[in-house]
Amino acid sequence: MFRRFLAAVVIVVVAAALVVALWPQVFGLANAPVVAQVVSLRGLAAAVALVLVVALTLAALISAGARRFAASLAIAMLAFVLVTAAVLSTRGFGNPGFESTTDDDITVLSWNTLGDAPGSDVIAQLALDTGAEVVVLPETTRATGLEVAELMNEAGKPMALFTSAYDEISKARSTTLLISVDLGEYEADETAVTTSVLPTVVATPIDGTGPTIVAVHAVAPIPGEMQHWRDDLQWLKGACGTDNVIMAGDFNSTLDHYSGLATSAGAAIGDCADAADATGNAAVGTWPAALPALLGAPIDHVMNTPNWSVTGFRVIQSHDGYSSDHRPVLAQLSPAG
């Protein structure tokens, strides 16, 4: 009798944990420790659950004594896999198509470089190959940013450079932003404290006619930084509260973490919509690059206010071997209407 009771308790606990992992927003737990990390890796969680389904099914077939228990857990795990697959399919497993570009479009490239790891040559060449007018480089120092800007200038693509560094000890505490001079003259307060642990750069057009560009680096939701991470998400919500904003970078968060942070219909956070979600790419992981993209966490984003429409987005998987643990993301934004 006790064994049956214990088995029933285990099944109920496992089923409850799976329900929370499927949709933690319902319970207000999306930004809670452990849950925040699990929900970031929906694809990996589904893959692990599928392996467990196979193992539990075999156990049920082999052992008569464990059959009911193993079969019940297998059914719960299978339901988790199927619902997770449905959620990810609504977000999109990858649509790399881009519409034809126009003179008014802005192409945004973002790549967390893991402390300059790919090197300035690789970064500059990728920016040139993609035709990026805005290049967001979390974990990239000013020295590397200068080299990238020089290489792009030599190639006929002059860029203005902005870097914010909270210290000169860790390269992770630098964020660099490059903006094409064709977009007009920009200025940024590079000493301003923005996101709490890692710097975000906010650049505004001097003549007031272009978009405010926010180069994002939020801290990761790791033990000891959870409150800072939540504070960063609140800061980003406020940063996307004006009429004309483009945000890009390493948000260290997925769409699941933005529950309650949207301030307008169709937005992900603040007034900003997510370019990957708008184009069927929001299930494609950008970190870690060592995992297959559909098993990774889509934590690198390009976001925009409603005066921009997304006419192309893709997660760049051709640079997985270039030393960074993140994949670059590329978006094409066109004036709405």
N, C-alpha and C positions, 0 to 999 in steps of 0.2 A: 504493500500500500504506500509506504513512504517513498519507494522508488518511483512509483507512478506520480505521486504528488510533486516530487523534485523534478521529474521530467516535464511535467506540465508547467511548473514555474519557469524552468529554463526556456521552454518554447515561448511562453508569454513574454519573457524578458527579451529574448532575441527578436521576436516579432515587433515588440515596441521599439527596440533600438533601430530596426530596419525602417519602421515608419518615420521615426525622427530623421534618419539619414535621408529618406526620400524627400521629405518636405518640411525641413526644420522651421521654416517661416511660420507655419501654422501654430507652432508651440513657442514662438519667440526665441528660438535657440540657434538661429543661423549664425550668430556671432559669438556663440558660447565656446569655451575651450573644448577641444577634441572635435566637436560637431563642425566647427568652422573649417578645420583641416580636412575632415572626411568629405564634406560636401564640396570642397574645392576639387576633389579628385573623383568625380562621379564615374567617369569611365573606368578608372582603375578599380574602384570599389565594385562595380558591376562585373569586371573580369574576375576579381577574387571570388565574388559570390558565385559566379558560374562554375569555377573550379570546385567550390564547396558543394554545389548541387551535384556534380558528377561523383564526388567522393561520398557524399551522403546517400546517393542513390545506390552506389555499389555496396555500401554498408547495409542498407536496407535489404538488398537482394541476398547478401551473404549471411547475415545474422538474423535469425528469426526473433531472438530476444530484443534486439535493438530496432526491429523493423518499423514499428509505429513511431518511435521517437525520431529515428533518422529520416523517415519519410515526411514527417511533419516539418522538420527543419528544412528539408530539401524543397518542399512546397513553398515555405516562407521565403527561402533564398531565391527560388525561381520567380516568384512574384516580384521580388525586389529587382531582379535583373530585367524583367520585362517592363516594369514601370520606369526604371531608370533609362532604359533604351528609348522609351516613348518620350521622356522628358528631353533627352539629348537630341532626339530626332527633330523635335519642334524647334530647337535652337540651331540646328544645322551642323552637318558633318563636313562642311567645306564647299564653298561656292566661290571659286577664284576669279569669276568673270568681272571685267571692268567695262564700263561704257566708254565710248570715245571721249577723249578729254577735250576740254575747251579752254580758252584763255582765262576764264574766270574760275576754273577749278583750282583747288589746293590739294596737293599730294603730300600726305603725312607718313613719315617713316619713324618707327619707334623701335629701339633695340637696347635692352639692358645688356651692357657689354662685360659684366662681371669684372669691373675694374680695368677697363681698357684691353681686355684679353685678346680680342680679334686683331688689334692693331689698327692704326690710322689708315693704312692702305686699303684694308678690307672694308672698313666702315665707309670710307669716302667712295670706293668703287660701287658699293651697294647703293649708296645715296644717289650717285650719278646714274647707275643703271635703271633705277626706279623713277628717276625724274623728280625726286623729293624736293619740295620747297620748304618743308618744315621737317627737321631731323631732331628727334628727342632721344637723348642718350643718358639714361640713368646709369650710375656707377662709372661715369666717364669724366676724367679730370680735364681741367682747362688746357693743360699741355697737349693732351691728345686731341681735344677739340680744336685747338689752334692748327695742329697738323692736318686734321680733316678739312678745316676751312681753307687752308692754303692749297691743298690738293684740288679741292673743288673750284677754287678761284682760278687755278692754272688750267682747269678743264673748261673754263668759261661759265662757271656757275658760282658767282660770288655770294657769300653767306655772311650774315652778321652773327656774332658769337656771344652767348651769355652762359655763364657758369656760376652756380651757387655751390659752395662747399662749407659744411659745418665744421670740418677740421681738415688738416693736411696729412693726417696719419693714415686714415682708411680711405681708399679710393671709392668704397661703397658710399661714402658720405659726400660725394660730389655728383651733381647732375648738370649736364651740358645740353644746351639748346642752340640749334642753328636755324636761322630763318633767312630765306632768300631775300636779297635786296630788292628783287622785283615786287615783293609784297609791300614795300614801303619801309619807312624808318620806324624801328621799334626801340623801346627802352624797358629796362627791368631793374628792379631793386634787388641786386644780387646779395645783399646782406640781410634781407628780410627773413624772419623765421616763418616757415610755412607749415609743411607737414613736420611732425614732431621730432623724429629721429633721423630721417633722411630728407634731404632738401628737395623741394619742388620749386621750379622757376616759373614766374609769372611775367610774361612780356606783353606790353600794351602798345598799340600803335600811337605814335606821337601826334599824328593828325586826327586820330579818333575815328578813322573810317574803316579800318580793318578789324579782324577778329582778335580778341585777347587770346593769347596762346599760353596754355598751362602745361609745362613739362613735369609730369607727375612721378614721384617715387614715394609711395606709402610704405611704412614698415610692415614686415611680415607678421602674421598672427602666430607668433611663437611664444612659449612660456616666458613670462616676464615682460612681454610687450603687448599683451592683449588690450590693455586700456589705451595705450598709445595708438594701436591700430584702429580701435574704434574712434578715437579722437581724430585720426587722419581721415577716416571716411566722412566724419562730420565736417571737417575742414573742406574736403573736396566737394561735398554737397553745397557749401556756401560759395566755393570758387566758381561753381557753375550756376550762379544765380542771376547773372546779367544776360543781356540780350544777344550777345555775339561772342561765343566762346568755343574754342577747340581745345580739348584736353587729350593728352596722349602720354603713355608711359607705362611704368610698372605699378599697377594699382594694388598688387598683392591681394587681390580679391576677385571674386567672380560675381556673376549676376545674382547668385543666391544670397550674397551678403548685403544687398542693397535694399532689402525689405524695409519700407518706411522712409527711405531716403530720397525718393522721387518727389518733386514738387509740381510736376505737370504731367498731363496724360502722355503716355508713350515714352516717358523718360526712364532712365535707369537710376541716375543719381542727380539730385538737383533738377535742373532743366535740361540735362544732357542725355541724349539717347546713345546707345552703344552701337558702333558701326558694325561690329561682328554680328550682333543680334539682328540688325536690320537687313543683313545680306545672307543669312544662313550659314554663318561661320562660328557661332558662339559655342559650339561643342568641341572645337579644335584647340587642343592644349598648346600653350606657349612655354610652359615650364613643367618639369625639367626637360631640356632638349634631349636627354639620354633616353627618355621614354617615347614610344610611338605617340604621335600627336593626339590620337583619339583616347589615349589613356592619361594624358597630362592635364594640368590645370590651366584653364584659359584666364590668366591673371594679367596679361598685357592687353591694353585697350586703346582704342581711339574713340573719343566721344565728342558730341557736338550738340549745340543748341538748335532749335527748330528752323532757324534761318539757313541752315545747311542741310542738304540731303546727301546720303551716301550713295555714290555711283560706282563703288568698287571697294573690295576689301579682301585681303588674304593673309594667312599666316605663312611666312616664308620658311619653307623646310629645307631649302637648299644649303643653308649655312649651319646645319647642326654640328658639323665638324670643325667649327672655327673658334672653339675654346669657351664660348659663352654658354651658360646654362639656360639661357632664354632664347627663344626664337624671335626674330624680328616680325613685326606686323606692319602692314602697309594699307593705307586707306586713301581713297579719292573722294573728296568732298566737293559738291557743286552747290552754287547758290540756289536755295529753294525757290520754286516757282519760276 
